[in-house]
Amino acid sequence: MNTFRKAVQGDSFAISAELTVHNESSADDVRRQAHELAGLVDGIQVTDNPYAWVQMSALAAATILIEDGFDPVPIMTCRDRNRLALQSDLMGLQALGVGSVMLMRGHRVPKDHAVRASTVFELTGRELIELAASLGEDFFIGTGARLFRPGPNWPAESLTRRAAAGARFLQTQLCFNMEILERYMKRFIAAGLDRHYSILVSLSPLPSASTARWVRKHMSDSRIPAATIQRLEEAGDPQQEGIAICAELMQQISEIPGVSGVNLMTTGDPGALKATIQASGLRD
């Protein structure tokens, strides 16, 4: 299968979308969402207990997706599992035929979090990449990248080390700021990083100004300009405006040299992801 890998490394503009999963999600719910996105995405990403809230495991969701003919991209972090558990899950994904994985260090469980759980972090993000790469060439390995305004002598040491460890694609934090993205991509290409990585930019159809403010507060690396929040605030239908904003940015990003595609992060409404892709005009 490997439709995600082929799209990201090919000449077309790749699109992946995030599965909306929570602690009550069923196999039928996973299938329903996947079929709603059929023909619109190259891969479906499955998160790993984001914000430290318990949900269906990425391995289980990936199994359901593969059985229905979709290309899952499970996300794995180092927060919740030690080396043994991480290697076991990677071997399980490999046996299932999963071709692509997103591997990151992850964030600590907040001290005042409602779910009482320990933070593990036995491995670093780079060590997790090395562990996956040591299992063979089956995995197309991705990792996170932080968009900012790099200077002319940007060494990009962390990205270089992770490429040497086996990472082959990058996925950015949520970014609605095209000026930052364009500046970053110019330095990215000048540094020769495009020879090592394909890169996906994360977007989301934010349904309201209050959601945008929550994201800026709780996802501190996100890049959401004040003008975007104002546009949502002044809209007669904020949800439709969020879809329109995201679709417009998808079109702009598709024209930025060096960018391979976008990943749409869910806000809890899988239908909004479908509507955004359709509104972008990037899929027939």
Buried (B, 14 or more C-beta within 10 A) or exposed (E): BBBBBBBBBEEEBBBBBBBBBEEEBEBEBBBEBBEEBEEBBBBBBBBBBBEBEEBBBBBBBBBBBBEEEBBBBBBBBBBBBEBEEBBEBBEBBBEBBBBBBBBBBBEEBEEEEEEEEEBBBEBEBBBBBBBBBEBEEBBBBBBBBEBBEBEEEBEBEEBBEBBEBBBBBBBBBBBBBBEBBBBBBBBBEEBEBBEBBBBBBBBBBBBBBEBBBEBBEEBEEBBBBEEBBEBBBEBEEBBBBBBBBBBEBBEEBBEBEBBBBBBBBBBEBBEBBBBBBBBBEBEE
